[in-house]
Amino acid sequence: MERRELLKIMAMAVGGSVALPESAFARIGEAFNPADLTYFRPAQRKQVAILAEAIIPETDTPGANGAGVPGWIELITKDCLTPEDQLIITEGLAAIMLRCAKDHGKGLDKLSAEEQVAFLTAYDEETKATRAKLEQQGKPQRQTFLQQFKELTKFCYVNSEVGATQAFDYHLVPGKWVPDMPLKPGMKAYSI
């Protein structure tokens, strides 16, 4: 199964019920204004774009960057996340890029798609294991950076016009409810 298929299944199963504040749902419904992009520094914007595209790469449909996900991540981080969650994002961006340079001797953007997936998977598993160990010691932990970033990326992608109309089969008025509608292989999930 490809990541994009998994993304569709997850979007349908979870919808928007990720651990995002309600204000994120309101913010994503507003018009996007590039002048509002004032939270990240230019280097951080580049890092967000690299990571978002590594999570949802361009295939036969546009990837995260083609859907405008990096800009929405910045707006939601700035306007909707708590200061603690904002810190997870900003510190996490720096930490993951430094770790990639340490492990591979080059930036994430210089790795092949396969190397990016391998690095991000290993990094994610390592941070989850560290978090679980701390929780076992009675020290509750917030989401890891990569968990939070992936949730933001998925949320912004499935709620973008590109995600809704090109990655999903968008119907403004989907018609009647058919709970046991047969799905054929390769059939797009519906987006409303």
C-alpha positions as CSV (number, residue, x, y, z in Angstrom):
1,M,0.0,0.0,0.0
2,E,1.3,3.4,-0.9
3,R,1.5,6.3,1.6
4,R,-1.1,8.3,-0.4
5,E,-3.6,5.4,-0.1
6,L,-2.9,5.1,3.6
7,L,-3.5,8.9,3.9
8,K,-6.9,8.5,2.3
9,I,-7.9,5.7,4.6
10,M,-6.7,7.7,7.6
11,A,-8.4,10.8,6.5
12,M,-11.7,8.9,6.1
13,A,-11.3,7.1,9.4
14,V,-10.1,9.9,11.6
15,G,-11.3,12.9,9.6
16,G,-10.3,16.0,11.3
17,S,-10.4,14.6,14.8
18,V,-6.7,14.9,15.4
19,A,-5.4,16.6,18.5
20,L,-5.7,20.1,17.0
21,P,-7.6,22.9,18.7
22,E,-11.0,23.8,17.3
23,S,-9.6,27.1,16.1
24,A,-7.6,25.2,13.5
25,F,-10.8,24.0,11.9
26,A,-12.1,27.6,11.7
27,R,-8.8,28.9,10.4
28,I,-8.5,26.4,7.6
29,G,-11.9,27.6,6.3
30,E,-10.7,31.2,5.9
31,A,-9.0,32.5,2.8
32,F,-5.3,32.1,2.6
33,N,-3.3,35.3,2.7
34,P,0.5,35.0,2.1
35,A,0.9,38.3,4.0
36,D,-0.1,36.4,7.2
37,L,3.1,34.3,6.9
38,T,5.0,36.0,9.7
39,Y,5.7,33.3,12.2
40,F,8.6,31.3,10.7
41,R,11.9,32.6,9.6
42,P,12.8,31.9,5.9
43,A,15.0,29.0,6.8
44,Q,12.2,27.5,8.9
45,R,9.8,27.9,6.0
46,K,12.2,26.0,3.8
47,Q,12.4,23.2,6.4
48,V,8.6,23.0,6.7
49,A,8.3,22.7,2.9
50,I,11.0,19.9,2.8
51,L,9.4,17.9,5.6
52,A,5.8,18.4,4.3
53,E,6.8,17.2,0.8
54,A,8.7,14.2,2.3
55,I,5.5,13.2,4.2
56,I,3.1,13.7,1.2
57,P,5.3,13.7,-2.0
58,E,4.1,14.6,-5.4
59,T,2.8,11.6,-7.4
60,D,0.1,11.6,-9.9
61,T,-1.5,14.3,-7.7
62,P,0.2,17.3,-6.2
63,G,2.2,16.8,-3.0
64,A,2.0,18.9,0.1
65,N,3.8,21.8,-1.4
66,G,1.6,21.8,-4.4
67,A,-1.4,22.0,-2.1
68,G,0.0,24.9,-0.1
69,V,0.4,22.9,3.1
70,P,3.6,24.7,4.3
71,G,1.8,28.0,4.4
72,W,-1.2,26.6,6.3
73,I,1.1,24.8,8.8
74,E,2.7,28.2,9.5
75,L,-0.7,29.9,10.0
76,I,-2.1,27.2,12.2
77,T,1.1,27.1,14.2
78,K,1.0,30.9,14.7
79,D,-2.8,31.3,15.2
80,C,-4.0,28.1,16.7
81,L,-1.4,26.2,18.7
82,T,-0.5,26.8,22.3
83,P,2.9,28.3,23.1
84,E,4.0,24.8,24.2
85,D,3.0,23.2,20.9
86,Q,4.5,26.1,19.0
87,L,7.8,25.3,20.8
88,I,7.5,21.7,19.8
89,I,7.3,22.7,16.2
90,T,10.1,25.3,16.1
91,E,12.5,23.3,18.3
92,G,11.7,20.2,16.4
93,L,12.4,21.7,13.0
94,A,15.9,22.6,14.2
95,A,16.5,19.3,15.9
96,I,15.4,17.1,13.0
97,M,17.6,19.1,10.5
98,L,20.6,18.9,12.8
99,R,20.1,15.2,13.3
100,C,19.8,14.6,9.5
101,A,23.1,16.5,9.0
102,K,24.8,14.5,11.7
103,D,23.5,11.1,10.5
104,H,23.9,11.7,6.8
105,G,26.3,14.6,6.4
106,K,23.8,16.5,4.4
107,G,20.4,18.2,4.7
108,L,17.1,16.4,4.4
109,D,16.5,18.1,1.0
110,K,19.7,16.4,-0.3
111,L,18.5,12.9,0.5
112,S,16.7,10.8,-2.0
113,A,13.0,10.1,-1.4
114,E,13.8,6.6,-0.1
115,E,16.5,8.0,2.2
116,Q,14.1,10.6,3.5
117,V,11.5,8.0,4.4
118,A,14.0,5.8,6.1
119,F,15.5,8.7,8.1
120,L,12.1,10.0,9.1
121,T,10.8,6.6,10.0
122,A,13.9,5.9,12.2
123,Y,13.7,9.3,13.8
124,D,10.0,8.9,14.5
125,E,10.5,5.4,16.1
126,E,13.3,6.7,18.2
127,T,11.4,9.7,19.5
128,K,8.3,7.5,20.2
129,A,10.5,5.0,22.2
130,T,12.0,7.8,24.2
131,R,8.6,9.3,24.9
132,A,7.2,5.9,26.0
133,K,10.2,5.3,28.3
134,L,9.6,8.7,29.9
135,E,5.9,8.0,30.3
136,Q,6.7,4.6,32.0
137,Q,8.8,6.6,34.5
138,G,5.7,8.6,35.3
139,K,6.7,11.7,33.3
140,P,3.8,12.5,31.0
141,Q,4.9,13.7,27.6
142,R,3.3,15.8,24.9
143,Q,3.2,14.7,21.3
144,T,6.6,14.3,19.6
145,F,7.6,16.9,17.0
146,L,7.2,14.4,14.1
147,Q,3.8,13.2,15.4
148,Q,2.5,16.7,15.6
149,F,4.0,17.8,12.3
150,K,2.5,14.7,10.4
151,E,-0.9,15.5,11.9
152,L,-0.7,19.1,10.8
153,T,0.5,18.1,7.3
154,K,-2.3,15.6,6.9
155,F,-4.9,18.0,8.2
156,C,-3.8,20.8,5.9
157,Y,-3.6,18.5,2.9
158,V,-7.0,16.9,3.2
159,N,-8.6,20.3,3.8
160,S,-6.9,22.0,0.9
161,E,-8.6,22.6,-2.4
162,V,-5.9,20.4,-4.2
163,G,-6.4,17.6,-1.6
164,A,-10.2,17.7,-1.8
165,T,-10.4,17.9,-5.6
166,Q,-7.4,16.0,-6.9
167,A,-6.4,13.5,-4.2
168,F,-10.0,12.8,-3.3
169,D,-13.2,12.6,-5.4
170,Y,-14.8,15.9,-4.4
171,H,-18.6,16.3,-4.6
172,L,-20.1,19.5,-3.4
173,V,-23.4,17.7,-2.9
174,P,-22.4,14.0,-2.6
175,G,-26.0,12.6,-2.9
176,K,-27.5,9.9,-0.8
177,W,-25.8,8.0,2.0
178,V,-24.7,4.5,1.0
179,P,-23.0,3.0,4.0
180,D,-22.0,-0.2,2.2
181,M,-21.0,1.3,-1.1
182,P,-18.6,-1.1,-2.9
183,L,-15.2,0.4,-3.5
184,K,-13.0,-0.7,-6.5
185,P,-9.2,-0.7,-6.3
186,G,-7.8,2.7,-7.1
187,M,-11.2,4.4,-6.5
188,K,-10.8,7.8,-4.9
189,A,-12.3,8.4,-1.4
190,Y,-15.0,11.0,-1.3
191,S,-14.3,14.5,0.1
192,I,-17.0,16.9,1.2
